[in-house]
């Protein structure tokens, strides 16, 4: 008999019951399973073993990656959204993101700052310079007053050097970066990079959404629904996904291996707190409270200061 979901089960949990963005786990990848709502979490059942199931407290999760063979109920998707987790639908093994269920925080302070930056060319230029400069290690001095064009060129050279250094380290001559979109077979390193970057994008997308920001309003990238997600993810690739992908060059099935390794790496370097801190620094909003989900204050705009909504001002 199917369990009836009551309205109480699907109510938005109090902010005290949710884990702050900085303290959440990075991601969980699922495939060939059935996902149902269970309290304020989800229950996952293996398609081939209907008697075996596990419970996942999604309020402690940043991103849930759903691969082929997964089915999810409406109530489970609602619970995931209410918990502030991002549900990403991916290809086999987590490679390539197709679409996602994106939660939205009720607070708009950071979103308004994000829009202010993008609509002010001078301010956007300063923030883009900051994001490019942050990709370089602290021990690499950069000339002052560099233009965006100059930094873009230096960043391209840096990435070539990073790939070349890793290829030499693991004795992989003539290695080149390929994403496999042209239909040609790619090597283990490129396969691992595709898997790893998809997971990293999912985490960044989740944090951005939890903080109430728009993944589409990018500063360096533009014209894509995930522009800001790509902006943030690029800050961490050389420290996370790239070295791990090259270390698995000998693995015949690098997808599952790199997902397991990434979880350990993200925990070790405290990636999610770093993402939150970097976004707050970028937007000049230190230690915000925007991941307090029980705040839902609606205001009316005023030239002096916002005034409360839901009030008859006649």
Secondary structure, DSSP 8 states (H G I E B T S, - for coil): ------GGGGS---GGGS--GGGSEEEEEE-SEEEEEETTEEEEEETTEEEEEEEE-GGGEEEEEE-TTEEE-HHHHHHHHHTT-EEEEESGGG-SEEEEE----S--HHHHHHHHHHT-HHHHHHHHHHHHHHTS-TTS---TT--HHHHHHHHHHHHHHHHHHHHHHTT-TT-----STTS----HHHHHHHHHHHHHHHHHHHHHHHTT--TT--SSS-SSTTHHHHHHHTTTTTTTHHHHHHHTTT-TTHHHHHHHHHHHHHHHTTHHHHHHHHHHHHTT-TT--TT-TT----EE--SSS-EESSS---
